[in-house]
Amino acid sequence: MPSPLPVRDGVGATRLHVPLHGEWPTVAAYMVERFFHLEPERLLVRFDRGEIVARDGSALTRDTPLGAEEFVWYYREPPIEREIPFDVELLHQDDDLVVVDKPHFLPTTPGGKFLQNSALVRLRNLLGIPELTPIHRLDRATAGLLMFSTRPETRGAYQLLFENREVQKVYEAVSPRPAGWDPSRFPLVYRNHIVKNRGEVCVRVDDEREPNSETLIEILDADHRVVHTLLRPHSGKMHQLRVHLAALGLGILNDGFYPVLLPETPDDFAKPLQLLARELRFADPLSGEARAFTTRRRLQEAPA
């Protein structure tokens, strides 16, 4: 459903579904309850300023009755953001595709405490392409290759590559070397069933169900401190690589989620998660050309 509002400062408008029936007399009353954490008058003033609009772009008022509109659009009020002091590096750009090297700590898209400090918003502003959209995503903590579509007309063809598992993805990770380390069992293929429950930060593993995730894990190097692995995921479940390595006793260095969820702390830019999206390979769905991209980044804790 297209937004009636243009992209502003690299950020698209947010769409909200409003119930057509309920106990609220107006759309404004529903939104006041929906966003209970906000001061009501702060929200109502936005109606007065014409900042909350219907599908045709017309402004709603405080008195617009519930049921008049099923969807409304508005711009998120910018949060007070901590600057992420690392740049997105542009690796490739053509009429349909942008490929970048994303740094650690930078989210792919706006969310939560981050708006301008996201790869998408930074690139929209840098390249002047308001239609720019990510084709896939990387966790905020993960660095490396990230692809964006520049045109809605061809976006679906690239997204299908990921949905159909036609993109060869390669990652690197560095883990603390466990006691009694035995490299002889590698390379190996690890599988399990990963479940993401709504409202939970970490994913869960269900050992009673058939595997829905698979990763080929190889050893690149090791020293007395760490183990450096090469990871080839066959599936793309949330946190898959972090979960699989943790299950093997190789939890990734500086991972605050697995194998144990640690209390949230401010980002320590000196200690990034040691996980890197290293390579992307695929046949271009428009030209048939073989495409291959490789990160220019390296993991700081990898053996020299």
N, C-alpha and C positions, 0 to 999 in steps of 0.2 A: 504494500500500500504506500504510494508516494507521499512524501511529506509536503504540506502546503507551504512550509517555511524553508527558505534556502539555508545552506550551510553557512554558519557565521563563525568567523575566526577559527575555521577548521573543524567546527563541531556541528553535527546535525541536531535537529530538534528531537526531543523525546516524545514518543507516542504513549498515551495512557488509555487503556480500555475502561470505559465508564459503564456501570450497569444501567440497563434501560428501566429497571424496576427496583424498588427498594424503599427503605424507610427515610431516605434523604429527600427533602423537598427540591433541592437544587443540585446542579453539578458541583457548585462551589462547596456546598455542605458535605458532599461525598468526599471531595478532595481534602477538605479540612480534616475529616476523620481518617482518610487514607494516609495523609502525611501528618500524623498526630505529633510527630517530633518537632514540627515547625510551629512557630507562633502563628495563630490563625490570621491575625490582621496582616502579617507579612505576606501570606498567600492571597488574601482577598484584595490587597492592593494591586497584585499582578493582574487580576481581572479588571480592575479599574483602569489600569494602563493599557489594556488591550493586548496583553502578552500571552493569553491562553486562547487558542483559536480552534475552530472546527475544521472539518475536512476540506471545505472550500476556502479556508483562510480567513473567514469572518471571525471577529472577536466575540468571545462569550462574555457575559456580564455576571455579576454576583447573583442575579435573579434568573439566569437561564435554568429552566426547569429540568429536573432529572428525566431522561428519556428523549430529550431533544437531540442529543448527540451521543453516539456510541463510542467515538474516539475523539480525543482532544490532543493537541500538540502544544509544546512549550519548550523553551530553552532552559536547560539546567542552569541554576545559578552557580557560577564558578566557585569551587572550594578554595580555601587557602592551602596552596600546594607547597610541598617541599620540592625544591628543584632537584631533578635527577641530572647530575653533572656529567653525563656521558652522551655522545652524539650517535645518531643513527647514520650509518655509512651506506650511501647509495652504490650498489654494485651493478645494476642493470636497469635500463628504462627503454621501452619502445611504446608503440601506440596502444598496446593492450596490457602490458605487464611491467610491474616494478618489482625488483628484488633488492632487499636491503640486508645489512648486517645489524641486527638489533643488539644493543648492549644489555647486560644484566640490569635488573631493577626496573626497567622501563616496561610498562604494560603494553600489550598490542593495541588495545582500544581503551577509550575512556571508561572509568568505573570507579566507584567508591571515592577515594581521596584524590584520584588522578584524573585530570581533564586535559589541560594543555600538555602535561607530562605523560603523553602516550605516543607510541610510534605513529598511529594513524593521524592524530591531529598535527603532530610535528611535520609529517610528510605532506599533508594537505596544504599547510601553510607554506612549506618550503617549495613545493612543486607547482602550487597554484591549481591543483586538481581537486575540486570539491567532491567529485564522484568517486574518488579513490576509496577502495574497500578491501579489507584483508580477505584473502582466499582461504587461509588457514590461520591458526594462532599458535603462539608460544606462551608458556607461562611467563609471568612478570620476572620470575627469578632466573629464567633460562635465556641465554644469549644465542645469537646465531642467525641463520637464514630465515627470512620471512618474505612471503610473496603477497603482492597486492594487485588487484585488478584496477585498470584505469577507466574502463568503459562498461556500462551495464549490458551492452549488446553482446559482449563476449565473455562476461564474468562466469556465466553458468558452465561454459565449456571447461574452464580451468577448475572450477569447484568440483565438477564431476570426476576429475582426475583423482582428487583426494577421496571422494566418496567411494570410488571404485577401486581404491588402493593401487592406482597406476603410477604413483610417485614413489620412487626409491628414496627413502630417507635414511641418513646416517648421522648418528650422534656420537659425541665423546663424553666421558665422565671420568672424574677422579674421585676415588674413595680411600679412606684410611685403610691401611693394610691390616687385616685381622690377624689375631694370633693363630698360629698353625696354618698359615696361608698355603693352599695347595693349588697351583695353577694347572695341574694335570687334567682337571675335569673340564677345562675350557678348550675350544669353543663349545658352547652349549646353547640349546633353545629352551627358553623358560616360558611357561604358560600358566595362567590362572584366570579366575573369573573376577573381574573388577566391577564394583557397584558404586555409583555416586548417589548418595541420598541427599535430597534437598535440605538445605540449611546446615549441612555438615561441611567443614573445611576439608577434611581428608576423605579419600575414597576408602572403601572397605573391600576386603577379599572374602569371597564366599567359596570355600573349598568343597562345598557340596554340589556345586553347579558346574556344568561343562565350561571349559576355558573359553573366554571371549577376547583374550589378549595374548600376544606372542611376540617375543623379542629374541633375536640371535645376538649372543654376547660373546665377544672375542677379547683377548688380552692384547693391548698394544705395548705395554711396558709396565714395569714395577720396580720399586726400589725398597729400601728399608722402611720408608714412611707410608707410601701410597701405592695404589693399583690404578693403572690407567686403562680404561676399557673402551672398546668400539661397540656401538649398539646399533642394530638394524631392526627397528620395529616393523612387524608385519601388520599390526593394527594400530589404532590411534586413540586409545582410551586415556582419559584424564589421569595425569601423574603416572602413567604406565611405567616409564623407565625408572622413576624414583622408587616405585613399589617393587618392581622386579629385582633391582639391585639390592634393596634393603632385605628382601626375602632371602637372598643369597649371602647375607652377612656383609654386603658391600654398600651399605648406605652411603649416599653421595656426600662428599665433604661440604659442610656448611648448610646441610638440609635441615630446616627446623620443623619439617612435617613428618618425615619417615627416617628411621623406624618408629620414632617417638615424637609426638606433637609437643613442641616446646612452647612456653609462654611467648606471646607476641612482643617483640621489641623493635625499636627504631632500626631502620636499615643501617647496616655497617658496610659501607661501600668498600672497605678493605677486605671483606670476606664474602665474595659472591658465591652463590651456588655453583659448584664445579660441574656444570652440565652445559653442553654446547651443541647446537644444531649445525652439523658440519657440512653435509652435502644434500643437494636435491637434484634428482635426475628423472626426466620424463620425456615422452614424445609430445611435442607441442600439438594441442588438439586443433589448431587452426592451420598450421603449415605442415605438420608431420615431422618437422625438424627435431633432431635429438638435442635436448637442452640439458646442460649440466652447470651447476653453480656450487662454489666452494667458499666457505667462510674465510675471512682473513684474520679472524680472531684466534686466540689460543687460550687454553685454560692455565691460569697462573700457577696452579699447584701441580701441573703435570711434570713428570720427571724430565730433566733437561735432556 
